[in-house]
Amino acid sequence: MSQSTTGDFSLETDETVWQAMRSEMLLPNLHMDHAGVSPWPDRSLKAVVDWAEQAAVDPFQASMAGYSRADQVRGEIADWLGVGNLEICYTRNTTEGLTHISEGFPWQAGDNVVVPADEYPTNLHPWHHLRSKGVEVREVPSVNHRIPIDAIEKAINSTTRMLSISFVQYGTGLRADLAGLGKLCSKHGLFFTVDAIQGLGVLPIRPRELGIHALASGGSKWLLGPQGVGFLFLDQAWREQVRPISVGWHSVEEPFRFRHELPPLAASSKRYEGGTINPGLVSALGQSISFLRQPSPVQWASRIRMLTERLAGGLQAMGLAVISPREDGAWSGIIAAKVPGLPEVEYSGWLKKLREMGITANYRMGNLRFSPHGYNNLADIDRLLGAIQRLIEN
Ligand SMILES: Cc1ncc(COP(=O)(O)O)c(C=O)c1O
């Protein structure tokens, strides 16, 4: 399986593969909001239930089994991303992963971090919170819903230490040119941080090959996992320089050798975990990732592109203005659109009516936002388009 030369990821996969994926999804309604919060495959639900049933009656065994399962899942995540398992730590969400970086990075007063201006608050607040340490935040405005690399380069100066960007912008669906940005960071000697939550799961991303030093994600969007669990990849070359912000019994090399003095910190990213993790959620996340690993990353991406092309084309044919970049290298699973002539205050009414028709979508930054997953099919897209047509007519 190779990528096409005319555009990225334009391959077809046998529909039976997707039917099998879809048959594992339990939801009765049509969910078009995977950029918001996602349903889980059956295996992830079972993982939580199995863990809870054991934890309720045999907590010792559930806890021990949970730690060994967490190490297994850690290895699977690392393998999937093409990084080392010592470079992965669990977090509760993207914010926690980014905060390990923002608070632990060896800043000096006068340093700055460059971020796009339209980022989700998760990738803005941790940086603005550094103001008290004398760290400046340099924001790069979007131009026509895109973030030109030369605008990012213009924002970099001699005291810039880091670039932090979302893999996919939550509002517009713009996919960042991570390869180009990785090269830019390397040229200027910057630490490269990525908030991956809006693409990870359906769009390929190999942090080491892209020059990414830290990548954070929560599990509950395109990963089809539970809320309250996520992970951080941190390049091992930076482990000694990024100071753990919450050191607890689990941060050390031998957690079960209890000592009063602080023993050596774990020689892995476990040093950032601090205390007890949630084994049920980690186990469910592992199952969601095993689900996502059945088709290849390129197959998922091709599927997403095919579905979103149909959706964007259908919306445009009905007169909606699709603002999401759709060109090669920039498209994603998010389609944001305006309804010409419809005041923005009416959008929530549209979403409510869609819910009444059994369809969940969302509204962000002044646009309706639709985000189908790869287990959806063309009939789902057509059902959504039909519902929108009815809203336009009424
Ligand atoms: C780009 C981006 N980052 C992060 C988040 C969520 O952050 P957290 O995982 O910390 O809740 C969202 C949620 O919409 C998002 O769109």
The ligand as a Tripos MOL2 file, in Angstrom:
@<TRIPOS>MOLECULE
LIG
   16    16     1     0     0
SMALL
NO_CHARGES

@<TRIPOS>ATOM
      1 C1         -7.0180   21.1180   19.8480 C.3       1 LIG1
      2 C2         -7.5800   20.6420   21.1450 C.ar      1 LIG1
      3 N1         -6.7610   20.3700   22.1660 N.ar      1 LIG1
      4 C3         -7.2190   19.9000   23.3290 C.ar      1 LIG1
      5 C4         -8.5630   19.7000   23.5450 C.ar      1 LIG1
      6 C5         -9.0570   19.1490   24.8320 C.3       1 LIG1
      7 O1         -8.1140   19.3080   25.8690 O.3       1 LIG1
      8 P1         -8.1020   18.3020   27.0890 P.3       1 LIG1
      9 O2         -7.7470   16.9370   26.5180 O.co2     1 LIG1
     10 O3         -7.0720   18.8070   27.9920 O.co2     1 LIG1
     11 O4         -9.4650   18.3070   27.6970 O.co2     1 LIG1
     12 C6         -9.4590   19.9970   22.5170 C.ar      1 LIG1
     13 C7        -10.9250   19.8150   22.7280 C.2       1 LIG1
     14 O5        -11.7680   20.2260   21.9840 O.2       1 LIG1
     15 C8         -8.9640   20.4610   21.3000 C.ar      1 LIG1
     16 O6         -9.7830   20.7170   20.2650 O.3       1 LIG1
@<TRIPOS>BOND
     1     1     2 1
     2     2     3 ar
     3     2    15 ar
     4     3     4 ar
     5     4     5 ar
     6     5     6 1
     7     5    12 ar
     8     6     7 1
     9     7     8 1
    10     8     9 2
    11     8    10 1
    12     8    11 1
    13    12    13 1
    14    12    15 ar
    15    13    14 2
    16    15    16 1
@<TRIPOS>SUBSTRUCTURE
     1 LIG1         1 GROUP 0 **** ****
